[in-house]
Amino acid sequence: RDVERSRGLGDVYKRQADTSIQKIYPPQFYSYMKEDMKPELIAVNAMYGWLYNKTYPISGDENTLIDHMVYKGKVRYLLEAMFPQETEAVIMNYSEEELAWCYKKQLAVWRELTRVNENNEAPIYEKKKSEISKWVAPGPFTSALSEEATDRMGEWVGLQMVRDYMRENPEMSIPDMLDQNSRKFLKFYNPKR
């Protein structure tokens, strides 16, 4: 195998750090994806992919937005346990400004997630995949909110829910927490913290 020609994950991330390369390589990535390809994020991003796909894969029982939020929050919580030296911004793959926006808007976001519409339904119990992805899918912003919103706000709120749950249940082990139904996390979440 020609080592000079091989391109691993580290090579892609190193190239993304160079702004001239970022404009041309690799072209299949959107600009918001390229911005997340920083060398300091390699380990966390690789472990996220491994946890998400191999160790704690989505089971198929995640039918609502709250299920997806808590599932992704659990994965981010696992990352915090694996990388205790990393900041929340690194764990979430956010800039410090994006993370600050999350904290500043947390209560307003929660109100939007739990706002009951004319059909007596709240977005947090949404079952349509296209609507769920507006809250948890990577992108330049959280499309369920606004173009100013940090992306994946549903995932970040999910992490806060898991943290609050674990704070209120200190005897709970991580494996036991992973087995908990997403609805159990609702009563412990405090968006005003």
N, C-alpha and C positions, 0 to 999 in steps of 0.2 A: 504494500500500500504506500502510495506517495504521500509522505507526511506534509510536504510543502503544499500540496493541493487540498488536503483535507480541511474541512471547515466544521469545527465543533461549535457548541453553544457559546463557549468563551470567545471564540473568534467573532461570531456574529455580534455579541455584546460589545467587544472591544471596538469593532468597526462602527457600531452605532454611536460610540462616544465621540468619534471624529465627525464634526458637523458636515464636512464636505462629503464624507461617505454616507452620512445619514440621508442626504438628498437623493442618492442613487442606489443604495444597497440595503437590503434586498427590496426590490420594487413591489413585491407582493404584500408588504406590510403597510398599513395606514400610518400616517404621521403620529397619531396618538399611541400606536403600538411601538414605534421606533423610539419615542420619548421614554418609554418604560424599559428600554434595553440598555440599562446602565450596568457597568461591571459590578458595582456594589450590590446589585439585586440578583445576581446569578444564582447564588445558593438558595435564597428564599423562593425565587420563581421556580427553580428546578424542584425544590421540595414541595411547593404548592402543586405543581403538576403531578408529582408522584403520589402525594396524598389524595388528590382529587380523582385521579384515574386508577390507582392501583391499591392503595392501602385502605382508603375510606371512600370508595366510589359511590356516587349517587345511586340509590337503590331502586328508583322507579316509583317509590311510594310518595315522593315529593310532588303533591298535586297542586298546592296553592303557593302564592307568593310567600307567605310566612314560612312554609316548609323550606323553600329555596333560600330564603334569607338566613334562617337558623342553620341549615346545612352548611352554607358557605361561611357563616360566622364560626361554626365549629371547626372548620378547616383552618381558618385564620387563627383561632384560639390555639389549635395544635401547633401552628407555626410559632406563635409567641412562646409556647412551652419549649419548642426546639431551638429557638433563637432568642434567649432571654436578653442578650446584649443589644438586640436590634430595637430601633425605635418603632413606634406604631406606624409612622409614615412608611418605613421600609417594609414592614409586615404587610401593609395594605397596598404597597406599590403606589403611594401618593407622594406628591411634593408636600412640604410643610404648609404651603399656602392652601392646597387642596384639603389637607387634614384640618386646618383651622376653619375652613368653610364648613366642614362637616359638624364640628362642635358648635359653631355659631348658629347653624340652621337646624340642629338636631330636633328641637321641639317642634318647629314648623314642619319639618319632614314627617315627624311622627303624626302630627295632626292630619297631614295629607294622606298618609297611609291608613289612618283609621277613620277618615271622614266618610260618613254614610251618605250614599247618593239617593236619588229619588226611588230607586228599586230596592232600597234598604240593604245595600251591599257596600262593603268597604274594600278598597284596593288590596288590603293586606290578605284578604281571602280570595283574591282573583285566581281563576284556574286557567285562563287562556295563556298559552305559552308566549304569544306575541306581547301580551301585557306584562307578564312576569319578567321577560327579558328587558323591558324598559327600565326596570329597577335594578337588575343584577348583572346584566351583560356588560362586558368591557366596551368602552366607547369613549368618545371625546367628552361626554357629559351624560348625566342620567336623564334620558329623554322623557321620562314620566314627569320630570320637574321643569327644568329649563336649561338653556344652553350655558347658564352660569354654574349649574350644579356639578359638583364633583361626580365623576362616573362611579357606578356601582354603589350608589347610596344604600340600596337595600342590603347589600353585602356588609357594608360598614355598620349599619344599624343591627344587622344580625350578630356581628361580633360584639357590639355593646350589650345585646340581649344575653349572649352566652357569658360575658364577663359578669354582668349583674347576677345571673343565675348562680354562677360559681361563687361569687362573693357572698351570696345569701345561703349557700349550701357548702360550707367549707369542708365538710366530711365527704363530699362527693368526689370520687376519683374521675379522672379523665375518661377511662373506658366506660364507666357507668354513665357519665354525662353524654357520651356519644350515643348511647342507647335511648336517651330520653326523647319523647315526642316533642315536636316544635311548640305545641300549645302550652306545654309546661313552662316555657321560657317567658311567655307573655306576662304572667302575673308578677314576675320579678323585675321586669324592665322598667327603668325610671329614666325617661328622656330628659329630665330636669337636672340630673347629676352634673 
